[in-house]
Amino acid sequence: MKLRVATFNIRNSSAPDGDDSWVLRREATAAAIEELAADVVGLQEVLPDQLEYLRERFAEYEIVGAGRDDGVHAGEHSVVMIRLGDWRVESHETRWLSTTPSTPGSVGWDADLTRIATLVRIAHADGTRAGIANTHYDHLGEVAQLESSKLLNQWMSAEPDLHWVLLGDLNVEPGSAPLKLLLDAGWLDAVPAEAGGTFHDFGRATQQGRIDHILIGRGWRVVDAEVSHYRPDGRLPSDHWPVVATLDLVEDLFAQ
């Protein structure tokens, strides 16, 4: 069984981006998502107006996730898109990357902003179940970044009956302490080191490393993975490049 997954920070619509503002590039953003041809897509920085547009544009996906400010609609969302068909959503929830994960709007440790993770349980038509975690770590708080990795590992490990995939903008590069913590805990980086960076600040930051990641848990094997540089009609779809991977399920969690 194969599952194609992707992560993409689409850049929030409230940012003063001039010629790269959301209203001018949203068609390119949607086209870039379509180009990924993914069964599951984790998006970050999605504000309510962007979510409304995506729901209209991607009727073939179920899109789940709550706003980080109130746990409903307000603020940025880290949504998960699941293509309708073989997979269906069993349940989903939003948790906050803080010492009070169930408190909407809570800020963790030395973080500058409220940060969240969306956890989704999906089931295949054949009965196979998987878990998707999509998150966006803080961009400044180093303690918060490390503690966020601890939380994600704890949450996913608490549901060992699911084949987990972690998607997100972790705001840290390969080799950093937050990523090392996850790798030491048994998660695997699906993307090769030579894939290159992901944050480019609409072409102004050309030497940045990869801060957008796909990590896989037990049972998954990587078929292929890459950083997508697709530019519909030459337009940059965001200030990040999306990352995509095709995974193959090769291990039964309950096999003896």
Backbone as numpy.savetxt, mean C-alpha at the origin, in Angstrom:
# Nx Ny Nz CAx CAy CAz Cx Cy Cz
-1.76 -20.78 -7.80 -2.59 -19.57 -7.80 -1.73 -18.32 -7.80
-2.04 -17.41 -8.69 -1.27 -16.17 -8.76 -2.11 -14.98 -8.31
-1.43 -14.02 -7.72 -2.06 -12.78 -7.28 -1.13 -11.63 -7.66
-1.65 -10.68 -8.41 -0.85 -9.51 -8.80 -1.23 -8.36 -7.89
-0.22 -7.80 -7.22 -0.46 -6.76 -6.22 0.38 -5.53 -6.54
-0.08 -4.38 -6.08 0.64 -3.14 -6.35 0.44 -2.17 -5.20
1.37 -1.24 -5.06 1.25 -0.14 -4.11 1.59 1.15 -4.84
0.82 2.22 -4.49 0.96 3.47 -5.24 0.52 4.64 -4.37
1.45 5.53 -4.08 1.12 6.79 -3.40 0.71 7.77 -4.50
-0.59 8.13 -4.52 -1.10 8.92 -5.65 -1.00 10.43 -5.42
-0.46 10.87 -4.30 -0.29 12.28 -3.96 -1.66 12.94 -3.73
-1.83 13.49 -2.55 -3.13 14.04 -2.17 -3.53 15.25 -3.03
-4.83 15.42 -3.15 -5.37 16.45 -4.04 -5.29 17.86 -3.46
-4.94 17.99 -2.18 -4.87 19.33 -1.58 -3.49 19.96 -1.73
-2.52 19.21 -2.24 -1.16 19.72 -2.37 -1.08 20.80 -3.47
-0.32 21.86 -3.23 -0.19 22.94 -4.22 0.82 22.58 -5.31
0.40 21.72 -6.22 1.32 21.15 -7.20 1.29 21.81 -8.58
0.54 22.90 -8.71 0.54 23.63 -9.98 0.14 22.77 -11.16
1.03 22.66 -12.14 0.74 21.90 -13.34 0.61 20.40 -13.08
1.03 19.96 -11.89 0.91 18.55 -11.52 -0.22 18.32 -10.51
-1.12 19.28 -10.38 -2.22 19.15 -9.43 -3.15 18.00 -9.84
-3.90 17.52 -8.87 -4.73 16.33 -9.07 -5.70 16.49 -10.24
-6.38 17.62 -10.34 -7.39 17.77 -11.39 -6.79 17.68 -12.79
-5.51 17.99 -12.90 -4.85 17.95 -14.20 -4.24 16.59 -14.51
-3.98 15.80 -13.49 -3.30 14.52 -13.72 -4.14 13.31 -13.34
-5.37 13.51 -12.88 -6.13 12.36 -12.37 -6.40 11.31 -13.44
-6.57 11.74 -14.69 -6.75 10.76 -15.76 -5.47 9.94 -15.93
-4.33 10.59 -15.82 -3.05 9.87 -15.93 -2.86 8.93 -14.75
-3.27 9.36 -13.55 -3.17 8.50 -12.38 -4.01 7.25 -12.56
-5.24 7.42 -13.04 -6.11 6.28 -13.27 -5.54 5.36 -14.34
-4.99 5.95 -15.40 -4.39 5.14 -16.46 -3.19 4.36 -15.96
-2.42 4.97 -15.06 -1.26 4.27 -14.48 -1.71 3.10 -13.62
-2.81 3.28 -12.91 -3.35 2.17 -12.10 -3.82 1.05 -13.02
-4.52 1.40 -14.08 -4.98 0.40 -15.04 -3.82 -0.37 -15.65
-2.73 0.34 -15.94 -1.56 -0.28 -16.57 -0.94 -1.35 -15.67
-1.11 -1.22 -14.36 -0.54 -2.20 -13.43 -1.22 -3.56 -13.57
-2.46 -3.58 -14.02 -3.22 -4.82 -14.23 -3.19 -5.70 -12.99
-3.39 -5.07 -11.83 -3.27 -5.78 -10.55 -4.63 -6.24 -10.03
-4.61 -7.35 -9.32 -5.81 -7.83 -8.64 -6.07 -7.04 -7.36
-4.98 -6.61 -6.73 -5.06 -5.85 -5.47 -4.13 -4.66 -5.57
-4.65 -3.47 -5.24 -3.83 -2.26 -5.27 -4.00 -1.52 -3.95
-2.88 -1.21 -3.29 -2.90 -0.37 -2.11 -2.54 1.05 -2.50
-3.41 2.01 -2.20 -3.16 3.41 -2.52 -2.99 4.20 -1.23
-2.12 5.19 -1.27 -1.92 6.07 -0.12 -2.21 7.52 -0.53
-2.48 8.34 0.49 -2.75 9.78 0.36 -4.05 10.08 -0.37
-5.01 9.19 -0.28 -6.27 9.36 -0.99 -7.23 10.21 -0.17
-7.54 11.40 -0.63 -8.51 12.27 0.04 -9.92 11.96 -0.49
-10.98 12.41 0.23 -12.35 12.04 -0.15 -12.72 12.32 -1.60
-12.29 13.46 -2.15 -12.63 13.76 -3.54 -11.94 12.80 -4.50
-10.73 12.39 -4.15 -10.02 11.42 -4.98 -10.67 10.05 -4.90
-11.11 9.69 -3.69 -11.78 8.41 -3.51 -13.07 8.35 -4.32
-13.81 9.45 -4.34 -15.05 9.49 -5.12 -14.75 9.29 -6.61
-13.71 9.93 -7.09 -13.33 9.77 -8.50 -12.92 8.34 -8.80
-12.12 7.75 -7.92 -11.65 6.38 -8.13 -12.79 5.38 -8.10
-13.75 5.58 -7.22 -14.90 4.67 -7.17 -15.69 4.71 -8.48
-15.81 5.90 -9.05 -16.52 6.03 -10.32 -15.72 5.42 -11.47
-14.42 5.63 -11.43 -13.56 5.18 -12.54 -13.32 3.67 -12.50
-13.26 3.09 -11.30 -12.91 1.68 -11.15 -14.07 0.88 -10.57
-15.15 0.81 -11.33 -16.32 0.07 -10.88 -16.06 -1.43 -10.79
-14.99 -1.89 -11.46 -14.67 -3.32 -11.43 -13.90 -3.72 -10.19
-13.63 -2.75 -9.31 -12.94 -3.03 -8.05 -13.84 -2.67 -6.87
-13.69 -3.42 -5.79 -14.23 -2.97 -4.51 -13.11 -2.19 -3.83
-13.43 -1.00 -3.34 -12.42 -0.14 -2.73 -12.80 0.08 -1.26
-11.90 -0.30 -0.35 -12.20 -0.22 1.08 -11.12 0.57 1.81
-11.53 1.18 2.92 -10.60 1.96 3.73 -11.29 3.18 4.29
-10.82 3.65 5.45 -11.44 4.78 6.14 -10.47 5.96 6.24
-11.03 7.14 6.45 -10.22 8.34 6.62 -9.48 8.34 7.94
-8.26 8.82 7.92 -7.42 8.73 9.12 -7.83 9.72 10.21
-8.54 10.78 9.84 -8.87 11.79 10.84 -10.00 11.37 11.76
-11.04 10.72 11.18 -12.21 10.36 11.99 -12.59 8.89 11.91
-11.86 8.11 11.12 -12.20 6.70 10.97 -13.38 6.47 10.05
-13.83 7.51 9.37 -14.95 7.39 8.44 -14.53 7.98 7.08
-14.73 9.30 6.91 -14.44 9.92 5.62 -13.33 10.97 5.66
-13.08 11.57 6.80 -12.21 12.74 6.85 -10.73 12.37 6.77
-9.99 13.17 6.00 -8.55 13.00 5.93 -8.12 11.98 4.89
-6.82 11.75 4.85 -6.25 10.80 3.90 -6.68 9.36 4.21
-6.87 8.59 3.16 -7.19 7.17 3.26 -6.02 6.36 2.71
-5.81 5.18 3.28 -4.91 4.19 2.68 -5.79 3.05 2.20
-6.39 3.25 1.03 -7.41 2.31 0.58 -6.79 1.09 -0.10
-7.59 0.03 -0.14 -7.22 -1.18 -0.86 -8.28 -1.43 -1.93
-7.82 -1.61 -3.15 -8.69 -1.94 -4.27 -8.58 -3.44 -4.56
-9.72 -4.13 -4.61 -9.74 -5.56 -4.90 -10.59 -5.81 -6.13
-10.00 -6.38 -7.16 -10.73 -6.62 -8.40 -11.84 -7.65 -8.16
-13.03 -7.31 -8.56 -14.16 -8.21 -8.40 -14.01 -9.40 -9.32
-14.41 -10.57 -8.83 -14.27 -11.79 -9.63 -13.92 -12.96 -8.75
-12.69 -13.47 -8.90 -12.29 -14.65 -8.12 -12.13 -14.35 -6.64
-11.74 -13.11 -6.32 -11.52 -12.75 -4.92 -12.68 -11.88 -4.41
-13.00 -12.06 -3.14 -14.01 -11.21 -2.50 -13.49 -10.77 -1.13
-13.99 -9.65 -0.67 -13.60 -9.12 0.64 -14.42 -9.79 1.73
-13.72 -10.39 2.68 -14.39 -10.96 3.85 -14.63 -9.90 4.91
-13.59 -9.11 5.18 -13.69 -8.06 6.20 -12.55 -7.07 5.99
-12.72 -5.89 6.57 -11.65 -4.91 6.51 -11.79 -3.97 7.69
-10.69 -3.35 8.07 -10.68 -2.40 9.18 -9.50 -1.46 9.03
-9.62 -0.31 9.67 -8.54 0.67 9.71 -8.01 0.73 11.14
-6.70 0.69 11.28 -6.05 0.82 12.58 -5.04 1.97 12.51
-4.84 2.59 13.66 -3.94 3.75 13.71 -2.57 3.32 14.20
-1.53 3.89 13.59 -0.16 3.57 13.96 0.21 4.42 15.17
-0.24 3.96 16.31 -0.04 4.68 17.57 -0.17 3.69 18.72
-0.03 4.18 19.93 -0.21 3.32 21.10 -1.68 3.03 21.37
-2.57 3.74 20.65 -4.02 3.50 20.75 -4.57 3.25 19.35
-4.32 2.06 18.80 -4.64 1.78 17.39 -6.11 1.89 17.03
-7.00 1.84 18.00 -8.42 1.93 17.69 -8.98 3.34 17.85
-8.10 4.32 18.13 -8.54 5.70 18.33 -8.33 6.52 17.06
-9.42 6.89 16.38 -9.29 7.70 15.17 -8.54 9.01 15.43
-7.66 9.34 14.51 -6.91 10.58 14.61 -5.71 10.54 15.52
-5.46 9.42 16.20 -4.34 9.37 17.14 -3.01 9.42 16.42
-2.04 10.06 17.07 -0.69 10.22 16.52 0.28 9.42 17.37
1.14 8.65 16.73 2.02 7.75 17.48 3.43 8.27 17.68
3.94 8.14 18.91 5.33 8.38 19.24 5.81 9.76 18.76
6.86 9.80 17.94 7.38 11.09 17.48 6.88 11.44 16.08
5.78 10.83 15.67 5.25 11.09 14.32 4.80 12.53 14.18
4.91 13.03 12.98 4.46 14.39 12.67 2.97 14.42 12.36
2.46 13.31 11.81 1.07 13.25 11.36 0.39 11.97 11.82
-0.92 11.97 11.76 -1.70 10.75 11.98 -1.41 9.77 10.86
-1.16 8.52 11.24 -0.86 7.49 10.24 -1.70 6.25 10.50
-2.05 5.54 9.42 -2.96 4.41 9.53 -2.48 3.21 8.71
-3.14 2.08 8.98 -3.00 0.88 8.16 -4.40 0.33 7.92
-4.64 -0.13 6.71 -5.90 -0.79 6.37 -5.63 -2.27 6.23
-6.34 -3.07 7.01 -6.19 -4.52 6.98 -7.42 -5.14 6.32
-7.18 -5.95 5.31 -8.27 -6.55 4.54 -8.07 -8.06 4.47
-9.14 -8.80 4.74 -9.11 -10.25 4.57 -9.90 -10.58 3.32
-9.30 -11.31 2.41 -9.95 -11.67 1.16 -9.98 -13.19 1.01
-10.99 -13.66 0.27 -11.15 -15.10 0.05 -11.31 -15.37 -1.44
-10.63 -16.40 -1.91 -10.72 -16.81 -3.30 -11.92 -17.74 -3.47
-12.39 -17.86 -4.70 -13.52 -18.73 -4.98 -13.25 -20.18 -4.59
-11.97 -20.58 -4.58 -11.64 -21.96 -4.23 -11.48 -22.16 -2.73
-11.69 -21.10 -1.94 -11.59 -21.21 -0.49 -10.30 -20.70 0.10
-9.30 -20.43 -0.73 -8.05 -19.87 -0.24 -8.28 -18.48 0.34
-7.63 -18.20 1.47 -7.79 -16.90 2.11 -6.44 -16.18 2.19
-6.49 -14.87 2.06 -5.27 -14.07 2.13 -5.55 -12.79 2.91
-4.48 -12.16 3.38 -4.61 -10.90 4.08 -3.79 -9.83 3.37
-4.34 -8.64 3.29 -3.65 -7.50 2.68 -3.57 -6.39 3.72
-2.38 -5.89 3.96 -2.20 -4.73 4.83 -1.61 -3.60 3.98
-2.28 -2.46 3.99 -1.80 -1.30 3.23 -1.59 -0.16 4.21
-0.42 0.47 4.16 -0.08 1.46 5.17 0.75 2.60 4.61
0.87 3.64 5.42 1.68 4.81 5.07 2.35 5.29 6.36
3.65 4.99 6.50 4.39 5.38 7.70 4.62 6.90 7.72
4.93 7.39 8.91 5.26 8.81 9.04 6.56 9.12 8.30
6.67 10.35 7.83 7.83 10.76 7.04 8.97 11.32 7.89
8.70 11.63 9.17 9.72 12.24 10.02 10.08 11.41 11.24
9.11 10.85 11.89 9.34 10.18 13.18 10.05 8.84 13.05
11.31 8.78 13.40 12.07 7.54 13.27 11.60 6.49 14.27
11.24 6.94 15.47 10.69 6.01 16.46 9.35 5.47 15.95
8.52 6.36 15.42 7.22 5.96 14.90 7.36 4.97 13.75
8.34 5.17 12.90 8.55 4.24 11.79 8.88 2.84 12.30
9.78 2.78 13.28 10.17 1.49 13.83 9.00 0.84 14.57
8.29 1.61 15.37 7.16 1.07 16.12 6.03 0.65 15.18
5.89 1.35 14.06 4.88 0.97 13.08 5.18 -0.42 12.50
6.45 -0.69 12.24 6.82 -2.02 11.77 6.51 -3.08 12.81
6.75 -2.76 14.07 6.42 -3.71 15.14 4.93 -4.00 15.17
4.12 -2.93 15.03 2.67 -3.11 15.04 2.20 -3.96 13.86
2.68 -3.64 12.66 2.24 -4.40 11.49 2.63 -5.87 11.62
3.84 -6.13 12.07 4.27 -7.51 12.25 3.40 -8.21 13.29
3.09 -7.51 14.36 2.25 -8.08 15.42 0.85 -8.39 14.90
0.27 -7.44 14.18 -1.10 -7.63 13.69 -1.19 -8.77 12.69
-0.27 -8.82 11.75 -0.33 -9.88 10.73 0.01 -11.24 11.32
0.97 -11.26 12.23 1.35 -12.53 12.86 0.25 -13.09 13.73
-0.65 -12.22 14.19 -1.76 -12.66 15.03 -2.83 -13.40 14.23
-2.72 -13.37 12.90 -3.67 -14.09 12.05 -2.90 -15.01 11.10
-2.28 -16.07 11.66 -1.40 -16.93 10.87 -2.14 -17.83 9.89
-3.46 -17.82 9.91 -4.23 -18.63 8.97 -4.39 -17.94 7.62
-3.85 -16.72 7.51 -3.95 -15.97 6.26 -2.58 -15.85 5.59
-2.60 -15.84 4.26 -1.38 -15.58 3.48 -1.27 -14.06 3.35
-0.34 -13.43 4.07 -0.30 -11.97 4.16 0.61 -11.33 3.13
0.19 -10.15 2.67 0.99 -9.28 1.83 0.91 -7.87 2.43
2.07 -7.25 2.62 2.14 -5.90 3.16 2.51 -4.94 2.03
1.66 -3.94 1.84 1.86 -2.92 0.81 2.00 -1.57 1.48
2.77 -0.67 0.88 2.73 0.68 1.43 3.92 1.57 1.14
3.67 2.83 1.41 4.72 3.85 1.43 5.24 3.87 2.86
6.40 3.26 3.07 6.96 3.16 4.43 7.88 4.33 4.74
8.13 5.18 3.77 8.98 6.35 3.96 10.38 6.00 4.46
10.81 4.78 4.21 12.18 4.35 4.54 12.69 3.50 3.39
13.99 3.49 3.22 14.61 2.76 2.12 15.09 1.38 2.57
15.36 0.49 1.61 15.93 -0.81 1.95 17.19 -0.65 2.80
17.32 -1.50 3.80 18.45 -1.42 4.72 18.17 -0.65 5.97
17.06 0.06 6.02 16.70 0.85 7.21 16.23 -0.05 8.33
16.26 0.47 9.55 15.87 -0.30 10.73 14.42 -0.79 10.66
13.45 0.03 10.24 12.07 -0.47 10.17 11.89 -1.63 9.20
12.61 -1.58 8.06 12.53 -2.69 7.12 13.29 -3.91 7.63
14.43 -3.67 8.24 15.21 -4.79 8.78 14.41 -5.54 9.82
13.65 -4.82 10.64 12.82 -5.47 11.65 11.84 -6.45 11.00
11.22 -6.01 9.91 10.25 -6.88 9.23 10.94 -8.08 8.57
12.07 -7.83 7.94 12.80 -8.92 7.30 13.30 -9.93 8.33
13.77 -9.44 9.46 14.25 -10.33 10.53 13.10 -11.15 11.11
11.88 -10.61 11.00 10.70 -11.32 11.51 10.18 -12.36 10.51
10.80 -12.41 9.33 10.42 -13.44 8.37 9.73 -12.96 7.12
9.44 -11.65 7.03 8.82 -11.12 5.82 9.88 -10.96 4.73
9.48 -11.11 3.48 10.41 -11.05 2.36 10.10 -9.85 1.48
11.13 -9.15 1.05 10.98 -8.04 0.13 10.77 -8.60 -1.26
9.62 -8.28 -1.86 9.29 -8.85 -3.17 10.02 -8.17 -4.31
10.57 -6.99 -4.06 11.12 -6.16 -5.14 12.64 -6.22 -5.13
13.27 -6.49 -6.24 14.74 -6.56 -6.28 15.37 -5.19 -6.03
16.55 -5.21 -5.44 17.25 -3.96 -5.10 17.52 -3.10 -6.32
17.73 -3.75 -7.46 18.07 -3.00 -8.67 16.85 -2.36 -9.34
15.67 -2.51 -8.74 14.46 -1.94 -9.33 14.47 -0.41 -9.34
15.25 0.19 -8.45 15.38 1.64 -8.43 14.45 2.32 -7.46
14.51 3.66 -7.46 13.75 4.45 -6.50 12.30 4.63 -6.90
11.51 5.18 -5.96 10.09 5.39 -6.23 9.66 6.85 -6.04
10.22 7.57 -5.08 9.84 8.97 -4.90 10.67 9.84 -5.84
9.99 10.67 -6.62 10.72 11.50 -7.59 10.29 12.97 -7.57
9.30 13.31 -6.74 8.88 14.71 -6.59 8.56 15.34 -7.94
7.77 14.62 -8.73 7.39 15.08 -10.08 8.62 15.41 -10.92
9.59 14.49 -10.85 10.77 14.60 -11.70 11.89 15.45 -11.16
11.66 16.06 -9.99 12.70 16.95 -9.44 13.72 16.21 -8.58
13.34 15.04 -8.08 14.25 14.27 -7.22 14.60 12.98 -7.94
15.73 12.96 -8.58 16.08 11.84 -9.46 16.97 10.79 -8.81
17.49 11.07 -7.63 18.41 10.14 -6.99 17.84 9.53 -5.72
16.52 9.58 -5.57 15.90 9.06 -4.37 15.83 7.54 -4.40
15.83 6.91 -3.20 15.72 5.46 -3.10 14.28 5.01 -3.10
14.10 3.71 -2.95 12.75 3.14 -2.94 12.16 3.21 -1.54
11.06 3.95 -1.40 10.38 4.03 -0.11 9.00 3.37 -0.16
8.63 2.86 -1.33 7.36 2.16 -1.49 7.66 0.67 -1.64
6.95 -0.15 -0.87 7.38 -1.54 -0.70 6.24 -2.55 -0.79
6.62 -3.75 -1.20 5.75 -4.92 -1.15 6.51 -6.01 -0.40
5.98 -6.41 0.74 6.58 -7.47 1.54 5.60 -8.64 1.61
6.14 -9.84 1.56 5.28 -11.02 1.52 5.57 -11.95 2.69
4.52 -12.65 3.11 4.64 -13.60 4.20 4.71 -15.03 3.69
4.55 -15.96 4.58 4.66 -17.38 4.27 3.68 -17.79 3.18
4.17 -18.63 2.30 3.31 -19.21 1.28 3.47 -18.59 -0.09
3.96 -17.34 -0.14 4.07 -16.65 -1.41 5.46 -16.80 -2.03
5.49 -16.87 -3.34 6.73 -16.82 -4.11 6.61 -15.70 -5.12
7.68 -14.95 -5.33 7.67 -13.85 -6.28 7.92 -14.37 -7.70
7.00 -14.08 -8.60 7.17 -14.43 -10.01 7.92 -13.31 -10.72
7.46 -12.07 -10.51 8.16 -10.91 -11.05 7.75 -9.69 -10.25
8.58 -8.68 -10.27 8.29 -7.44 -9.53 9.08 -6.31 -10.16
8.50 -5.11 -10.13 9.17 -3.97 -10.73 8.59 -2.66 -10.22
9.35 -1.60 -10.42 8.85 -0.24 -10.25 8.35 0.20 -11.63
7.09 0.59 -11.69 6.50 0.98 -12.98 6.80 2.44 -13.28
7.30 2.71 -14.49 7.60 4.08 -14.91 6.66 4.55 -16.02
5.48 4.00 -16.04 4.51 4.34 -17.08 4.04 5.78 -16.94
4.13 6.53 -18.03 3.71 7.94 -18.06 2.67 8.11 -19.16
1.40 8.04 -18.83 0.35 8.18 -19.85 0.46 9.52 -20.57
0.61 9.46 -21.87 0.74 10.67 -22.69 1.86 11.58 -22.18
2.87 10.99 -21.57 4.02 11.74 -21.09 3.85 12.41 -19.75
2.66 12.30 -19.14 2.40 12.98 -17.87 2.74 12.08 -16.69
3.41 12.67 -15.69 3.70 11.93 -14.46 2.40 11.77 -13.67
2.04 10.53 -13.31 0.77 10.30 -12.62 0.78 10.65 -11.15
1.96 10.81 -10.56 2.09 11.15 -9.14 3.52 11.59 -8.89
3.83 11.90 -7.62 5.22 12.20 -7.27 5.96 10.94 -6.82
5.28 9.80 -6.88 5.89 8.48 -6.64 5.64 7.63 -7.88
6.53 6.66 -8.10 6.26 5.59 -9.05 5.55 4.45 -8.30
4.60 3.79 -8.94 4.00 2.61 -8.30 4.93 1.41 -8.37
4.69 0.46 -7.48 5.45 -0.79 -7.44 4.46 -1.93 -7.61
4.81 -2.91 -8.43 3.90 -4.01 -8.71 4.63 -5.34 -8.69
3.94 -6.39 -8.24 4.56 -7.72 -8.18 3.51 -8.78 -8.48
3.92 -9.81 -9.20 3.09 -10.99 -9.39 3.56 -12.06 -8.42
2.64 -12.55 -7.62 2.97 -13.54 -6.60 2.30 -14.87 -6.93
2.95 -15.94 -6.53 2.42 -17.29 -6.72 2.29 -17.94 -5.35
1.14 -18.50 -5.08 0.92 -19.17 -3.80 1.40 -20.61 -3.91
2.46 -20.93 -3.19 3.11 -22.23 -3.35 3.09 -23.07 -2.09
2.60 -22.52 -1.01 2.65 -23.25 0.26 1.31 -23.19 0.97
0.81 -24.36 1.35 -0.41 -24.44 2.15 -0.03 -24.21 3.61
-0.63 -23.22 4.24 -0.29 -22.92 5.62 -0.59 -24.07 6.56
-1.47 -24.93 6.16 -1.90 -26.02 7.05 -1.33 -27.38 6.65
-0.42 -27.36 5.65 0.19 -28.61 5.23 1.12 -29.14 6.32
1.13 -30.42 6.47 1.98 -31.06 7.49 3.35 -31.40 6.88
